[in-house]
Amino acid sequence: MTHEDLNNFFGFTAQMMAAARAIETEKAYRLFNDPLASRLATGTAFAYVKEKLTEQDIAYIAVRTRFFDDFLFSPEIKAKQVVILASGLDTRAYRLPWSSDITIYELDEPQVLKSKTTILREFTPNCQHHLLGVDLTQPWSDLLLAKGFQPNLPSVWLLEGLLMYLTQTEVLRLLQTIGTLTAADSYLGLDLVNVKSIEYKPYKGYWYSGFDSPEELLTQYGWRIAQVLEPGQEGANFGRYSWVLPPRDVPDVERVFLVQARK
């Protein structure tokens, strides 16, 4: 698979997520409000979501979005620096009630960020906002530091819909890099799939890494786990996701984990 093929896939996946957020926003009992999502999704992406994604798929996207919205505004988080890796067509910088003393850094492929900023050029976030066009499999920390990120101060990191697309080596390298940039009282939010899920048919060939123990993975990089939840569990269903998996010690089950951790 060529780099161009991957970029095309990631670009379309970002549009699919935007379409799913737009569909959720139209619901009477929505889990979040994303009025900009409909501007970012193409008609092809809307059609794909409506025709190809299951009710469970769409519910998961809504739950994951709400879970990480709530994470970013957890009362215990006091950090003023927020880093969103592989932000895609995410609109949190625009739609969430940030204050002007918050700085958000979004990192993703240059063409994805350019597309988003072009479409949303008439909108201005309340926060300080920096977009960095980077390849996250290559060195990027110097670019973040050059934009004013201060590694000696607490920060919040969000890795949503990212790690499963990287190889295990790339995941470990990325977590190592984040570790060198995070001070005490920093927070991390991310989602992972387990090893069994790498073969999940819609994403087979695109998902490269899975981890059966998020706790074990993150502990080695200095993080203390606050929560590891599977969709459907209390705290990760929001009255929307009713598909509950068997306990984690039951083998041969495809799983996804929603994780919050503190350093």
Summary of the structure (lengths in Angstrom):
residues: 263
radius of gyration: 17.4
end to end distance: 36.7
largest distance: 50.2
contacts: 804
relative contact order: 0.13
helix: 40%
strand: 16%
